[in-house]
Amino acid sequence: MKITNDVKVQLLLFCVGGFVAALLILSIHGTKFGDDRMPEVVPVISTSDTMVVRDDIQVKKPDLDPLAEVLKSAAMEDNTVILTQANEAWMSPNSLLDLFLEGFHAGEGIEHLLDHLVIVTLDKKAYEKCNSVHKYCYFLKLEEKDFASEKSFMTQDYLDMMWARNKFQRRILELGYNFLFTDMDILWLRNPLRHISITSQFAFASDFFYGNEDSVELSTPNGGFMYVKSSNKTIEFFKAWHAQRVNFPDQHDQYTLNQIKVEFVKRFQVRMQFLNTMYCAGFCEMSKDISKVCTVHATCCVGIAAKLQDLRAILEDWKTYKAIPSWVKDREKYRFRDHGICLHPMGK
């Protein structure tokens, strides 16, 4: 069949039109043939206060971000994780790490909390040790400094380590997780989360309790036991807190917080709760009732050896108490012994 010139023109126009239509479709979808990647999604962080689109956080896939992956695995149903931090000096055999973990096993109904504990390590050997005894470990690399050895209180390395911890904790909040940070020189015997109010954005243990959980003016926060709820308010609080280091160059983050806490609580409109030492005790002010205590912190005590000796004594007292029949416990009031390197008699 002979194709006329008119037919040829019509066929040409049909082909050109189809090609242009294909180009338009591709330009609208912004993709290539065979490209099945998902379109870019603007990260949205949901908080208790509001829903805010953030463009200052580079969101990575979980398999490319080890921290996001470990937090996702360890988080409770409400996105809360328990964090502790240690270096090689704190994780040697028969060290604070062993005692810390033993407390969860010997405690009252808290062994399951180990499933929500992330151990943050500051050197390679500590990370390797952690992986041999616990399932959730994270290696926090800090500016090529050596953080493996014990850092004496208030030395420059100690200060750098404390402020690096402060910055890392903000990162946890930015990823959308609440956290309860606990020093490793704390024995967990019961669940302290039961004493943290759902209305608190911050909750701190303190060396001394003055009878009012909301007394921001009187109470002194102890950064070694701190709960923070993830929200825009707490993230901005942490940013402003870290920025204050320039005003307190020779001090750690806990001292700095104590200087700014009253102003910052008002500025960011957050509730800061201070936990009763009856429940969250320390060597500075021990709980006088072993039937209520949840945690015991080796405060007012310097040096790993001293902390270890006195915390072991506390754990032995706890084990003795647990072995007492319940009907005997109901008749008498039990307390920890008042002796040790750092523990001293408190009076009856």
C-alpha positions in Angstrom: 0.0 0.0 0.0 1.3 3.4 -0.9 1.7 5.9 1.9 0.7 9.4 0.9 2.5 12.5 2.1 -0.5 13.4 4.3 -0.3 10.1 6.1 3.4 10.5 6.6 2.9 14.0 8.2 0.2 12.6 10.5 2.4 9.7 11.7 5.3 12.2 12.3 3.1 14.4 14.4 1.8 11.5 16.4 5.3 10.3 17.3 6.5 13.8 18.2 3.4 14.3 20.4 3.9 11.0 22.2 7.6 11.9 22.9 6.7 15.3 24.3 4.0 13.8 26.5 6.6 11.3 27.9 9.0 14.1 28.7 6.2 16.0 30.5 5.4 13.0 32.6 9.0 12.5 33.6 9.5 16.2 34.5 6.4 16.1 36.7 7.6 12.9 38.6 11.3 14.0 38.6 12.6 10.5 38.1 14.3 8.2 35.6 13.3 5.0 34.0 14.1 2.2 36.4 14.6 4.5 39.3 12.5 3.2 42.1 13.8 5.4 44.9 11.3 7.0 47.3 10.9 10.8 47.0 12.7 12.8 49.7 10.7 13.3 52.8 11.1 16.4 55.0 11.8 15.1 58.6 9.0 15.8 61.1 9.6 15.5 64.8 6.5 14.9 67.0 6.7 16.2 70.5 4.4 16.5 73.4 4.1 20.3 72.7 3.7 20.6 69.0 4.4 19.1 65.6 7.2 20.9 64.0 9.0 20.5 60.6 12.8 20.7 61.2 15.2 21.3 58.3 18.3 21.6 60.5 18.7 17.8 61.1 20.1 15.5 58.5 18.0 12.3 58.8 19.8 9.1 57.9 18.5 5.7 57.2 18.7 3.6 60.4 21.3 1.2 58.8 23.6 4.2 58.1 23.2 5.7 61.6 24.4 3.2 64.3 23.1 5.5 67.1 19.6 5.6 65.6 19.6 1.9 65.1 20.6 1.1 68.7 18.1 3.6 70.2 15.3 2.1 68.1 16.1 -1.4 69.3 16.5 -0.4 73.0 13.6 2.1 73.4 10.6 1.4 75.6 7.0 1.8 74.2 7.1 5.5 75.0 10.5 6.0 73.3 12.4 6.2 76.5 15.9 4.7 76.7 18.2 4.3 79.7 21.8 5.5 79.1 25.0 5.1 80.9 28.5 6.1 79.9 31.9 4.5 80.7 35.5 4.1 79.6 38.0 1.3 79.9 38.9 2.3 83.5 35.3 1.7 84.6 34.9 -1.6 82.7 37.8 -3.7 83.8 37.2 -7.1 85.5 35.4 -6.8 88.9 34.8 -3.1 88.0 31.9 -0.7 88.3 30.3 -2.2 85.1 30.1 -5.6 86.7 28.6 -4.2 89.9 26.2 -2.0 88.0 24.8 -4.9 85.9 24.7 -7.1 89.0 22.4 -4.5 90.7 19.7 -5.1 87.9 19.9 -8.8 88.4 19.7 -8.6 92.2 17.1 -5.8 92.2 13.4 -6.1 92.7 11.7 -6.7 89.4 14.1 -4.5 87.3 16.1 -7.1 85.3 13.9 -6.4 82.3 15.2 -2.8 82.2 18.5 -4.1 80.9 16.6 -4.6 77.6 16.3 -0.8 77.4 19.9 0.1 78.6 22.4 1.6 76.1 26.0 1.7 77.3 27.9 4.5 75.7 31.6 3.8 75.5 34.4 6.3 75.1 37.2 4.1 73.8 37.6 1.0 71.6 38.5 -1.4 74.5 35.5 -0.3 76.5 33.3 -0.9 73.4 34.7 -4.4 73.0 34.2 -5.2 76.7 30.6 -3.9 76.4 29.8 -6.1 73.5 30.9 -9.1 75.4 28.5 -8.6 78.3 25.6 -6.4 76.9 23.6 -6.3 73.7 23.2 -2.5 73.3 26.5 -0.7 73.1 27.5 2.5 71.3 31.0 3.9 70.6 31.1 7.7 71.0 34.3 9.0 69.5 35.5 12.2 71.0 37.9 14.3 69.0 40.7 11.8 68.9 41.4 12.2 72.7 42.3 9.4 75.0 39.3 8.8 77.3 40.3 5.3 78.3 41.9 6.0 81.6 40.3 7.3 84.8 39.8 11.1 84.6 40.4 13.0 87.9 37.6 15.3 89.0 37.8 18.8 87.5 40.8 18.1 85.2 40.6 19.5 81.7 40.0 16.0 80.3 37.2 15.5 82.9 35.6 18.8 81.9 35.8 17.9 78.2 34.2 14.6 78.8 31.3 16.1 80.8 30.5 18.7 78.1 30.8 16.1 75.4 28.2 14.0 77.3 26.0 17.0 77.4 26.1 17.5 73.7 25.5 13.8 73.0 22.4 13.8 75.3 21.0 16.6 73.1 21.5 14.4 70.1 19.3 11.7 71.7 16.6 14.3 72.2 16.9 15.5 68.6 16.4 11.9 67.4 13.0 11.9 69.3 13.9 9.8 72.3 13.4 10.5 76.0 16.3 9.4 78.1 17.1 8.5 81.7 20.9 9.0 82.1 22.5 7.1 85.0 26.1 7.2 86.1 27.7 3.7 86.4 28.5 4.3 90.0 24.8 4.0 90.8 23.2 0.8 92.1 19.7 0.2 90.8 17.6 -1.8 93.3 14.0 -0.8 92.2 12.5 1.0 89.3 13.0 4.8 89.8 10.9 5.7 86.7 7.8 5.2 89.0 8.8 8.3 90.9 9.2 10.6 87.8 6.1 12.6 87.2 4.5 12.5 83.7 4.3 16.3 83.9 8.1 16.7 84.3 10.3 17.7 81.3 13.3 17.2 83.5 13.9 15.1 86.6 17.1 15.1 88.6 18.5 13.3 91.6 20.1 15.7 94.1 22.7 15.3 96.8 20.3 16.7 99.4 16.5 16.8 99.4 14.8 19.9 100.9 11.3 18.5 101.1 9.9 19.9 97.8 10.2 18.2 94.4 9.6 21.6 92.6 12.1 23.7 94.6 14.3 24.9 91.8 15.8 27.6 93.8 17.0 25.4 96.7 17.7 22.1 95.0 20.9 21.2 93.3 20.6 19.0 90.2 22.9 16.0 89.9 23.6 15.3 86.3 24.6 11.8 87.1 20.9 10.8 87.3 18.8 12.8 85.0 15.6 12.1 83.1 14.7 14.4 80.1 11.6 14.2 77.9 12.2 14.9 74.2 10.5 18.1 73.0 11.3 21.3 71.2 11.6 23.0 74.6 14.1 20.6 76.1 16.2 20.5 72.8 16.5 24.3 72.9 17.2 24.2 76.6 20.2 21.9 76.0 21.5 24.1 73.2 21.4 27.2 75.4 22.8 25.2 78.3 25.8 24.1 76.3 26.3 27.6 75.0 26.8 28.8 78.6 30.2 27.0 78.7 31.9 30.1 77.5 30.7 31.9 80.6 31.9 29.1 82.9 35.1 27.9 81.2 36.6 26.1 84.2 33.4 24.4 85.3 31.4 21.3 84.3 27.9 21.1 82.9 26.3 20.3 86.3 27.8 23.4 88.0 26.7 25.5 85.0 23.2 24.2 85.1 22.9 25.0 88.8 23.8 28.7 88.0 21.3 29.0 85.2 18.4 26.7 86.2 16.0 29.3 87.7 16.3 31.6 84.6 16.1 28.7 82.2 13.1 27.0 83.8 11.2 30.3 83.3 12.6 31.0 79.9 11.7 27.6 78.4 8.6 27.0 80.5 9.6 23.5 81.7 9.0 21.6 84.9 12.2 20.5 86.7 11.5 17.8 89.3 14.0 16.9 92.1 13.7 13.4 93.3 13.4 12.6 97.0 16.6 10.9 98.4 14.3 8.4 100.1 13.9 6.9 96.7 17.0 8.1 94.8 19.7 8.1 97.5 23.4 8.8 97.5 26.3 8.7 99.9 25.8 12.4 100.6 22.3 11.7 102.0 21.4 8.0 102.3 17.9 6.8 102.3 16.9 5.6 105.8 14.4 3.1 104.6 15.7 0.2 102.5 12.1 -0.8 101.8 11.6 2.3 99.6 15.0 3.0 98.0 15.3 2.6 94.3 18.9 3.7 93.5 22.0 4.5 95.5 24.6 6.8 94.0 28.2 6.9 95.2 28.2 10.7 95.6 30.5 12.6 98.0 33.0 9.9 97.2 36.2 10.2 95.1 38.0 7.4 93.3 36.9 4.2 91.7 38.3 2.0 94.5 36.4 3.8 97.2 33.2 3.8 95.2 33.5 0.1 94.5 34.1 -0.9 98.2 31.1 1.0 99.6 28.7 0.1 96.7 29.5 -3.6 97.2 28.7 -3.1 100.9 25.3 -1.6 99.9 24.6 -4.5 97.6 25.4 -7.0 100.3 23.0 -5.3 102.7 20.4 -5.4 100.0 20.8 -9.1 99.4 20.6 -9.7 103.1 17.4 -7.7 103.3 15.9 -9.6 100.3 16.4 -12.9 102.1 14.4 -11.8 105.2 10.9 -13.3 105.3 8.2 -10.7 104.4 6.4 -11.1 107.7 9.6 -10.1 109.5 10.2 -7.1 107.2 6.7 -5.9 108.0 7.5 -5.8 111.7 10.8 -3.9 111.6 12.4 -1.0 109.7 15.6 -1.8 107.9 18.4 0.5 106.8 21.8 0.3 105.2 24.9 0.1 107.3 26.6 3.4 108.1 30.2 2.6 107.6 32.8 2.5 104.8 35.4 4.6 103.1 32.7 7.2 102.1 29.7 6.1 104.1 29.6 7.6 107.6 27.2 7.2 110.5 24.1 9.4 110.0 22.5 9.0 113.4 19.3 7.1 114.3 
